[in-house]
């Protein structure tokens, strides 16, 4: 099999606007749904931030909601997509450092936090791939 062996139906989907939108929608689902949850359950989210000793928790929750929703929206609207990917990647790095510092923990807490950190790193890879794909689509236009 060569490099151009993508079946026509799959190639058509990958080249389509709806395929591109669905990929961005699924990739950002974890971010915009969390942003909405932090907004809807504002006081619970503030309490969660306080438990991490992050203050002022109310202001930080507003920043959190804005980061998640604005970054997602940039990607979904395909406007400054690279920046939205960067914003959400930065959020994930900060989340690892503040909420999942597995390297400071002992078992049994260490392993679940390590797994979440690894998932965050994989999501950063997906956001990087999205930024690359967005740039290639720009160049193709």
C-alpha positions as CSV (number, residue, x, y, z in Angstrom):
1,X,0.0,0.0,0.0
2,X,1.2,3.4,-0.9
3,X,0.9,6.8,0.8
4,X,-2.3,7.7,-1.1
5,X,-4.4,4.7,-0.4
6,X,-7.1,6.4,1.6
7,X,-10.5,5.1,0.4
8,X,-12.5,7.7,-1.6
9,X,-15.3,7.9,0.9
10,X,-13.0,8.5,3.8
11,X,-10.9,11.0,1.8
12,X,-14.1,12.9,0.9
13,X,-15.1,13.0,4.6
14,X,-11.6,14.2,5.7
15,X,-11.7,16.9,3.0
16,X,-15.2,18.0,3.8
17,X,-16.1,21.0,5.9
18,X,-18.4,18.9,8.1
19,X,-15.6,16.4,8.8
20,X,-13.3,19.3,9.8
21,X,-15.9,20.8,12.0
22,X,-16.8,17.4,13.7
23,X,-13.1,16.8,14.4
24,X,-12.8,20.2,16.1
25,X,-16.1,19.7,18.0
26,X,-15.0,16.3,19.4
27,X,-11.5,17.5,20.2
28,X,-12.7,20.5,22.1
29,X,-15.7,18.7,23.8
30,X,-13.7,18.1,27.1
31,X,-12.9,21.9,27.2
32,X,-16.2,23.6,26.4
33,X,-18.2,21.1,28.4
34,X,-15.9,21.7,31.4
35,X,-16.2,25.4,30.9
36,X,-20.0,25.2,30.9
37,X,-19.9,23.0,33.9
38,X,-17.6,25.4,35.8
39,X,-20.0,28.2,34.9
40,X,-23.2,26.4,35.8
41,X,-21.8,25.0,39.0
42,X,-19.9,28.1,39.8
43,X,-19.8,27.8,43.6
44,X,-18.8,24.1,43.5
45,X,-15.9,25.1,41.1
46,X,-14.9,27.9,43.5
47,X,-14.8,25.4,46.3
48,X,-12.7,23.0,44.2
49,X,-10.2,25.8,43.5
50,X,-10.0,26.7,47.2
51,X,-9.3,23.1,48.0
52,X,-6.3,23.4,45.7
53,X,-5.3,26.5,47.7
54,X,-5.8,28.7,44.6
55,X,-7.0,32.2,45.5
56,X,-8.8,34.4,44.8
57,X,-10.9,31.3,43.8
58,X,-13.9,33.3,42.4
59,X,-11.7,35.4,40.1
60,X,-9.7,32.3,39.1
61,X,-12.9,30.4,38.3
62,X,-13.9,33.3,35.9
63,X,-10.5,33.0,34.3
64,X,-10.9,29.3,34.0
65,X,-14.3,29.5,32.4
66,X,-13.1,32.2,30.0
67,X,-10.0,30.2,29.1
68,X,-11.9,27.0,28.4
69,X,-14.8,28.6,26.4
70,X,-12.8,31.2,24.4
71,X,-10.0,28.7,23.5
72,X,-12.7,26.2,22.4
73,X,-14.6,28.9,20.5
74,X,-11.5,29.9,18.5
75,X,-11.0,26.3,17.4
76,X,-14.7,25.7,16.7
77,X,-15.1,28.8,14.6
78,X,-11.7,28.1,12.9
79,X,-10.6,31.7,13.7
80,X,-7.2,32.1,15.2
81,X,-7.3,28.3,15.5
82,X,-3.6,28.1,16.3
83,X,-4.1,30.5,19.2
84,X,-7.1,28.5,20.6
85,X,-4.9,25.4,20.5
86,X,-2.2,27.2,22.3
87,X,-4.5,28.6,24.9
88,X,-5.9,25.2,25.7
89,X,-2.5,23.5,25.6
90,X,-1.2,26.1,28.1
91,X,-4.3,25.4,30.3
92,X,-3.4,21.7,30.3
93,X,0.2,22.4,31.3
94,X,-1.0,24.6,34.2
95,X,-3.5,22.0,35.2
96,X,-0.8,19.4,35.4
97,X,1.4,21.6,37.5
98,X,-1.3,22.9,39.9
99,X,-3.9,20.1,40.1
100,X,-2.0,16.9,39.2
101,X,1.6,17.2,40.6
102,X,2.0,13.4,40.7
103,X,5.8,13.8,41.2
104,X,5.1,15.2,44.7
105,X,2.7,12.4,45.8
106,X,2.9,9.0,47.3
107,X,0.8,6.0,46.3
108,X,-2.1,5.5,46.1
109,X,-2.7,9.1,45.0
110,X,0.3,9.2,42.6
111,X,-0.9,6.8,39.9
112,X,-4.3,8.4,39.1
113,X,-2.8,11.8,39.0
114,X,0.0,10.5,36.8
115,X,-2.6,9.0,34.4
116,X,-4.5,12.3,34.2
117,X,-1.2,14.1,33.5
118,X,-0.5,11.7,30.7
119,X,-3.9,12.2,29.2
120,X,-3.4,15.9,29.3
121,X,-0.1,15.5,27.4
122,X,-1.9,13.4,24.8
123,X,-4.5,16.1,24.4
124,X,-1.8,18.6,23.9
125,X,-0.6,16.4,21.0
126,X,-4.1,16.4,19.6
127,X,-4.3,20.2,19.8
128,X,-0.9,20.4,18.0
129,X,-2.2,18.1,15.3
130,X,-5.3,20.3,15.0
131,X,-3.1,23.4,14.6
132,X,-1.1,21.7,11.9
133,X,-4.2,20.6,10.1
134,X,-5.7,24.1,10.3
135,X,-2.5,25.5,8.8
136,X,-2.4,23.0,6.0
137,X,-6.1,23.7,5.2
138,X,-5.2,27.5,5.1
139,X,-2.4,26.8,2.7
140,X,-4.7,24.7,0.5
141,X,-7.2,27.5,0.1
